[in-house]
Amino acid sequence: MLAWRLLLSAALLLLFLPRAARAQAPFYQGKTITILHGRDPGGSGDLRVKAVIAFLQKYIPGHPTIIHEYMAGGGGRKATNYLFRTSRPDGLTIGNMSSGMISLAILGESGVLYDIDKFIYLGSPYSQYHSVFLTRKEAGFTSLAKLQSATGVRIGAQSVGFSTYNEARLFAYLLRLKEPKFIPSYSGAELDPAVMRGEVDARATGADSIVQRNREWYEKKLVDFHAIMEVPKGDKHPLFANLPELESFAKSERDRKMLTMQRAFRVAGAPFILPPNTPKDRVEILQEAFRKAFRDPEFHKEYKKLTGDDPSPLMPEAHEKTIREIPRDADTVELVKQIVGAGPLPQH
């Protein structure tokens, strides 16, 4: 009887051992993760993501392959809608969008088919940001007064709703430019050459992009810099500390509240997100991998090398909290909607 029981136990062990061994392997071993970008390749947002990827791969158990897919359109709406409504919630597709995905949802813009409160947040490589407004030297706007006296300044941007477009409109509004003409038809990689070729006169861009991609603009005085938006307020950029901060042009409490909301959108950074209903165990694996990646000193060096700026990461929990706490009062929302929309800028 004892021998029979031992034989049966051995048979059962042999039957289930392969399955148990497979269960011990990390879920992500041999898998491929797709990073879905809500942008075209080549811009500063793309570089921020690429600074993270090697470290994310390092810290995900099983070290999966990570590939990139780009889905520009609608200021990030196309990719964000896809992630929310179509992408399988299996932990194998991670979205990375501009901060425009947050503003579009809070402002209730058309074409938003997602709920930002239902996404799962994995963090952002940055939460500090400096947006500068510049004009090409040949345009002749060598002072703020000359810029403000001009009519019909051509301002280039990415698509309506994208962060570069929103901030260009914000600068134009608070600087009180006369009848500016917005041309939101460029990819991130196309916009800087368009400025240099004279297709547009001006743009808003990140100070880190100037440092990394276009430092000769600053060193050789190829462009004129006019103002800066600090996120968070008071965080001075070493190259542009002399520029007037955008809030100094706000003349009313309504405008100041609007700018506070815009800063809050930028603090959200470039969100890494998962679709709703992603299995909890995979969420925990990915969130922990992002925490470790963001804390890795080598990541900080790589981010600085690629972007020209120091990272200021938001960890997953802080990222979710930041999104939940963005102001959403109706009056401010209405003003911001007018500023970042496709119509004429509102009157002061």
C-alpha positions, -999 to +999 in steps of 0.1 A: +000+000+000+028+024+009+047+016-023+015+023-043+011+057-026+047+066-033+043+056-069+012+077-072+029+107-056+058+104-080+035+102-110+016+133-099+048+152-093+060+143-128+026+154-143+026+188-127+063+197-126+065+212-161+035+235-154+049+245-120+083+253-135+066+274-162+047+293-135+079+302-118+092+321-149+085+359-148+055+369-168+075+393-190+102+368-199+102+363-237+075+390-241+075+422-261+062+455-246+050+482-270+054+519-260+026+537-277+036+574-283+010+600-288+035+620-310+057+618-341+093+605-336+123+628-332+110+655-308+120+662-272+091+640-259+105+611-279+139+616-263+125+618-228+109+584-233+140+568-249+161+579-219+139+557-197+135+525-218+169+507-212+164+511-175+128+500-176+139+469-194+166+463-168+142+464-139+112+444-153+117+408-142+122+387-174+138+417-193+112+419-221+119+434-255+106+469-257+096+485-291+081+519-300+050+527-320+040+563-329+004+574-333+003+612-337-030+630-342-054+652-324-030+666-299-026+631-285-063+621-287-058+594-313-033+574-293-050+580-259-084+569-273-068+538-288-051+529-255-084+534-236-108+518-259-090+493-281-057+482-266-057+449-247-053+455-210-026+428-207+003+448-195+021+446-229+011+481-242+022+512-223+011+546-234+033+577-232+014+609-241+021+646-238+005+666-210-021+675-236-040+643-229-047+657-194-058+692-205-079+679-234-099+657-210-103+683-182-114+709-207-140+686-222-127+689-257-144+671-286-130+638-297-119+628-261-132+592-257-112+584-226-115+590-189-082+602-173-094+590-139-096+554-151-061+551-165-034+535-144-004+558-139+032+546-140+049+579-135+067+606-156+104+612-161+099+649-154+076+672-135+096+704-139+095+723-172+104+756-187+086+768-218+102+797-236+087+819-264+112+828-292+113+844-326+137+840-354+163+868-356+155+877-392+119+886-381+133+916-364+115+913-331+146+921-311+127+934-281+094+925-264+080+959-274+087+953-311+070+919-308+040+933-291+036+961-317+038+937-347+006+924-363+001+889-377+032+871-362+032+836-376+035+811-348+043+774-356+032+745-335+023+708-335-014+699-338-042+717-320-043+704-284-007+694-283+013+710-255+035+731-279+004+746-295-013+752-261+017+770-247+023+791-279-014+803-276-009+810-239+022+832-246+004+850-274-026+857-251-007+870-221+019+889-242-011+905-260+002+898-295-019+914-322-038+890-345-012+862-343-015+835-370-011+800-357+002+772-380-003+739-362+009+716-390+044+704-380+058+673-363+082+679-334+112+673-356+100+696-384+092+727-363+127+739-355+138+738-392+106+757-401+116+785-378+151+787-393+137+786-429+114+814-422+082+794-427+071+807-392+083+836-371+079+822-336+073+791-315+071+780-279+095+753-269+112+737-239+143+753-225+158+718-224+152+714-261+173+745-267+201+732-246+202+698-262+192+703-299+197+740-306+223+754-283+237+775-311+204+794-312+214+807-277+251+809-281+251+825-316+220+846-309+201+831-339+168+837-322+153+862-297+139+849-265+110+869-250+094+852-219+094+820-200+068+799-181+083+782-150+068+749-138+067+750-109+066+787-105+099+800-091+120+772-106+147+792-125+164+778-155+202+786-155+203+799-191+170+818-190+168+832-155+168+868-170+136+863-190+104+877-176+081+850-161+048+847-179+027+854-149+041+889-147+020+897-178-013+885-162-034+916-153-064+899-136-071+872-111-089+853-138-058+852-159-037+841-129-060+812-122-059+802-158-021+801-157-022+781-125-043+754-143-018+754-172+011+749-148-008+720-132-012+704-166+026+706-171+034+692-137+018+660-149+047+657-172+046+631-200+025+603-185+033+567-188-001+550-186-018+516-188-053+510-199-080+503-173-085+468-161-048+458-165-042+429-141-031+441-107+000+418-106+013+433-139+005+468-128+026+462-096+055+448-116+056+478-140+051+504-113+080+490-093+102+488-124+095+525-131+103+534-095+137+517-098+144+531-132+137+567-121+159+562-090+188+548-109+217+573-110+226+560-145+191+570-157+197+605-145+230+607-165+213+593-197+184+616-194+207+646-190+227+634-221+197+630-243+175+659-233+200+685-219+180+687-187+179+670-153+151+646-147+125+654-121+105+622-120+070+617-106+066+583-091+034+563-098+015+573-066+025+609-068+016+610-105-019+597-099-024+622-070-012+651-092-038+642-119-066+639-093-058+673-078-057+695-110-082+724-106-114+718-126-136+749-118-159+759-146-148+795-151-112+787-154-119+757-177-139+780-201-110+805-204-084+778-209-106+762-236-107+794-255-070+798-253-061+763-264-088+760-290-087+765-327-106+798-328-095+834-321-079+841-288-102+856-262-103+893-255-088+907-223 
